[in-house]
Amino acid sequence: MKVLLAVHGYPPELCGGTEGSTQALARSAAAGGVEVMVVAGSLEHGEEFSVSEDVDRDPQTGAGVRVRRMHRSDLYFDHWHKLHSEEVGRAFTDILEEWRPDVVHVMHWLRLSDDLVLRAARAGIPSLVTMNDHLTSCLLSLRVHPERRAPCEETHAAMVCMTCAGAFPPRTPWVPPEQQLVLFGQRKAQLDRELDLAQFRIVPSQA
């Protein structure tokens, strides 16, 4: 069986909770005989989009996991305006066609693109999604107000969320409000479609 894991970052470059749990999942699956590839975002960027590849080898079992990192060329690609990337999407489709995984498991869309499940569906590959944070209902992913430092209980809506995210750098005063409304609508529609197309949706907590 071949499993492709998609995540916004992967050790040793990025070592947060989602990155670590993705690595643990990838290594345990590889140790069990599953062919695993990780497609990961990266903070490293250059003048042109590129894809690098290395192998993450478990020091205990010796099992290896192929890791392909997407290096975007646009600046501030963590910003909510830029969740969609045609370059990443095309590279992801190329990997699906080349490697033909049996299943795609999306752990995160950030630094990649908001159409990973869609592209897998078009290739006839089933997907599941683990929602490791609040990306699908918060422009900042954490549902914590950046000024009040308190949990956000607002309904995911354009004006409320754009005002909140606008208080957090990098600010984008050159993007007019009407364009931001379009970007918000596109982002929400794309992520809703990702969740609708996924065969399974996993949430690690009630929140």
C-alpha positions as a Python dict, from the first residue, in 0.01 Angstrom:
ca = {
    (1, 'M'): (0, 0, 0),
    (2, 'K'): (117, 351, -82),
    (3, 'V'): (18, 647, 135),
    (4, 'L'): (88, 1014, 65),
    (5, 'L'): (85, 1250, 363),
    (6, 'A'): (51, 1624, 297),
    (7, 'V'): (156, 1866, 571),
    (8, 'H'): (268, 2228, 604),
    (9, 'G'): (612, 2139, 739),
    (10, 'Y'): (822, 1838, 834),
    (11, 'P'): (1120, 1775, 1066),
    (12, 'P'): (1398, 1859, 1093),
    (13, 'E'): (1315, 2193, 928),
    (14, 'L'): (989, 2245, 1120),
    (15, 'C'): (916, 2064, 1446),
    (16, 'G'): (574, 2167, 1579),
    (17, 'G'): (301, 1938, 1708),
    (18, 'T'): (141, 1863, 1371),
    (19, 'E'): (481, 1815, 1209),
    (20, 'G'): (589, 1576, 1484),
    (21, 'S'): (270, 1372, 1476),
    (22, 'T'): (295, 1349, 1097),
    (23, 'Q'): (651, 1220, 1126),
    (24, 'A'): (547, 964, 1387),
    (25, 'L'): (260, 847, 1166),
    (26, 'A'): (484, 828, 858),
    (27, 'R'): (759, 637, 1037),
    (28, 'S'): (524, 389, 1202),
    (29, 'A'): (349, 319, 872),
    (30, 'A'): (683, 272, 694),
    (31, 'A'): (801, 38, 969),
    (32, 'G'): (486, -167, 909),
    (33, 'G'): (565, -213, 542),
    (34, 'V'): (362, 74, 396),
    (35, 'E'): (525, 284, 125),
    (36, 'V'): (504, 642, 249),
    (37, 'M'): (575, 974, 86),
    (38, 'V'): (540, 1308, 263),
    (39, 'V'): (468, 1622, 63),
    (40, 'A'): (559, 1914, 288),
    (41, 'G'): (562, 2289, 282),
    (42, 'S'): (881, 2473, 362),
    (43, 'L'): (994, 2812, 490),
    (44, 'E'): (1283, 2806, 243),
    (45, 'H'): (1204, 2988, -78),
    (46, 'G'): (1390, 3113, -381),
    (47, 'E'): (1342, 3323, -690),
    (48, 'E'): (1163, 3034, -860),
    (49, 'F'): (932, 2761, -734),
    (50, 'S'): (1113, 2432, -673),
    (51, 'V'): (1070, 2087, -520),
    (52, 'S'): (1343, 1916, -320),
    (53, 'E'): (1356, 1555, -203),
    (54, 'D'): (1527, 1370, 79),
    (55, 'V'): (1468, 1064, 297),
    (56, 'D'): (1364, 1069, 661),
    (57, 'R'): (1506, 752, 815),
    (58, 'D'): (1386, 629, 1153),
    (59, 'P'): (1699, 568, 1367),
    (60, 'Q'): (1523, 290, 1559),
    (61, 'T'): (1370, 86, 1278),
    (62, 'G'): (1575, 201, 980),
    (63, 'A'): (1254, 252, 779),
    (64, 'G'): (1277, 535, 529),
    (65, 'V'): (1016, 791, 428),
    (66, 'R'): (1049, 992, 110),
    (67, 'V'): (996, 1363, 171),
    (68, 'R'): (929, 1612, -106),
    (69, 'R'): (931, 1975, 4),
    (70, 'M'): (759, 2250, -190),
    (71, 'H'): (961, 2573, -196),
    (72, 'R'): (738, 2861, -298),
    (73, 'S'): (878, 3173, -461),
    (74, 'D'): (608, 3419, -349),
    (75, 'L'): (660, 3621, -33),
    (76, 'Y'): (443, 3585, 281),
    (77, 'F'): (299, 3255, 164),
    (78, 'D'): (171, 3187, 517),
    (79, 'H'): (-76, 3475, 478),
    (80, 'W'): (-442, 3376, 450),
    (81, 'H'): (-463, 3547, 112),
    (82, 'K'): (-221, 3288, -26),
    (83, 'L'): (-362, 2954, 83),
    (84, 'H'): (-410, 2869, -286),
    (85, 'S'): (-103, 2808, -503),
    (86, 'E'): (-126, 2699, -865),
    (87, 'E'): (244, 2605, -867),
    (88, 'V'): (208, 2377, -567),
    (89, 'G'): (-114, 2234, -710),
    (90, 'R'): (49, 2144, -1040),
    (91, 'A'): (349, 1988, -864),
    (92, 'F'): (113, 1790, -640),
    (93, 'T'): (-77, 1661, -944),
    (94, 'D'): (255, 1558, -1102),
    (95, 'I'): (342, 1358, -790),
    (96, 'L'): (1, 1188, -790),
    (97, 'E'): (43, 1090, -1154),
    (98, 'E'): (401, 975, -1106),
    (99, 'W'): (373, 787, -775),
    (100, 'R'): (4, 682, -779),
    (101, 'P'): (-64, 653, -404),
    (102, 'D'): (-357, 443, -285),
    (103, 'V'): (-467, 714, -44),
    (104, 'V'): (-390, 1078, 32),
    (105, 'H'): (-396, 1197, 395),
    (106, 'V'): (-402, 1576, 428),
    (107, 'M'): (-269, 1691, 765),
    (108, 'H'): (-255, 2060, 669),
    (109, 'W'): (-292, 2290, 366),
    (110, 'L'): (-78, 2585, 478),
    (111, 'R'): (227, 2656, 257),
    (112, 'L'): (86, 2403, 10),
    (113, 'S'): (-253, 2471, -151),
    (114, 'D'): (-624, 2453, -76),
    (115, 'D'): (-705, 2203, -352),
    (116, 'L'): (-512, 1890, -252),
    (117, 'V'): (-817, 1670, -192),
    (118, 'L'): (-975, 1802, -512),
    (119, 'R'): (-669, 1711, -715),
    (120, 'A'): (-657, 1365, -557),
    (121, 'A'): (-1027, 1315, -637),
    (122, 'R'): (-967, 1412, -998),
    (123, 'A'): (-693, 1148, -1011),
    (124, 'G'): (-933, 887, -867),
    (125, 'I'): (-748, 867, -535),
    (126, 'P'): (-947, 869, -207),
    (127, 'S'): (-848, 1113, 66),
    (128, 'L'): (-887, 1167, 435),
    (129, 'V'): (-827, 1486, 629),
    (130, 'T'): (-704, 1544, 984),
    (131, 'M'): (-794, 1890, 1110),
    (132, 'N'): (-503, 1952, 1344),
    (133, 'D'): (-599, 2314, 1408),
    (134, 'H'): (-867, 2567, 1312),
    (135, 'L'): (-745, 2657, 962),
    (136, 'T'): (-1085, 2574, 810),
    (137, 'S'): (-1269, 2816, 1042),
    (138, 'C'): (-1008, 3084, 1118),
    (139, 'L'): (-787, 3296, 895),
    (140, 'L'): (-512, 3277, 1159),
    (141, 'S'): (-565, 2900, 1219),
    (142, 'L'): (-576, 2923, 1600),
    (143, 'R'): (-913, 3086, 1685),
    (144, 'V'): (-741, 3309, 1939),
    (145, 'H'): (-797, 3683, 1905),
    (146, 'P'): (-454, 3845, 1846),
    (147, 'E'): (-531, 4152, 2059),
    (148, 'R'): (-755, 4012, 2334),
    (149, 'R'): (-549, 3692, 2364),
    (150, 'A'): (-872, 3505, 2430),
    (151, 'P'): (-1042, 3213, 2252),
    (152, 'C'): (-1263, 3327, 1965),
    (153, 'E'): (-1625, 3213, 1966),
    (154, 'E'): (-1733, 3415, 1662),
    (155, 'T'): (-1897, 3246, 1366),
    (156, 'H'): (-1662, 3221, 1069),
    (157, 'A'): (-1771, 3524, 863),
    (158, 'A'): (-1598, 3764, 627),
    (159, 'M'): (-1610, 4100, 804),
    (160, 'V'): (-1542, 3970, 1155),
    (161, 'C'): (-1258, 3741, 1048),
    (162, 'M'): (-1096, 3987, 806),
    (163, 'T'): (-1092, 4259, 1073),
    (164, 'C'): (-932, 4020, 1322),
    (165, 'A'): (-672, 3890, 1077),
    (166, 'G'): (-599, 4244, 960),
    (167, 'A'): (-465, 4329, 1305),
    (168, 'F'): (-196, 4063, 1269),
    (169, 'P'): (115, 4124, 1052),
    (170, 'P'): (193, 4120, 771),
    (171, 'R'): (-85, 4372, 707),
    (172, 'T'): (-199, 4426, 348),
    (173, 'P'): (-332, 4784, 314),
    (174, 'W'): (-275, 4772, -62),
    (175, 'V'): (-542, 4502, -104),
    (176, 'P'): (-883, 4677, -124),
    (177, 'P'): (-1168, 4548, 95),
    (178, 'E'): (-1371, 4424, -200),
    (179, 'Q'): (-1079, 4212, -320),
    (180, 'Q'): (-1032, 4071, 28),
    (181, 'L'): (-1401, 3976, 35),
    (182, 'V'): (-1350, 3782, -288),
    (183, 'L'): (-1041, 3611, -145),
    (184, 'F'): (-1228, 3520, 173),
    (185, 'G'): (-1515, 3369, -26),
    (186, 'Q'): (-1279, 3172, -248),
    (187, 'R'): (-1081, 3042, 51),
    (188, 'K'): (-1394, 2930, 235),
    (189, 'A'): (-1545, 2766, -74),
    (190, 'Q'): (-1222, 2578, -150),
    (191, 'L'): (-1182, 2446, 204),
    (192, 'D'): (-1551, 2350, 228),
    (193, 'R'): (-1506, 2154, -93),
    (194, 'E'): (-1194, 1984, 44),
    (195, 'L'): (-1388, 1865, 348),
    (196, 'D'): (-1685, 1755, 137),
    (197, 'L'): (-1464, 1550, -96),
    (198, 'A'): (-1266, 1378, 181),
    (199, 'Q'): (-1377, 1023, 256),
    (200, 'F'): (-1305, 1071, 627),
    (201, 'R'): (-1255, 1378, 846),
    (202, 'I'): (-1059, 1329, 1168),
    (203, 'V'): (-1059, 1581, 1454),
    (204, 'P'): (-826, 1525, 1750),
    (205, 'S'): (-1047, 1710, 1997),
    (206, 'Q'): (-1405, 1835, 2039),
    (207, 'A'): (-1284, 2193, 1980),
}
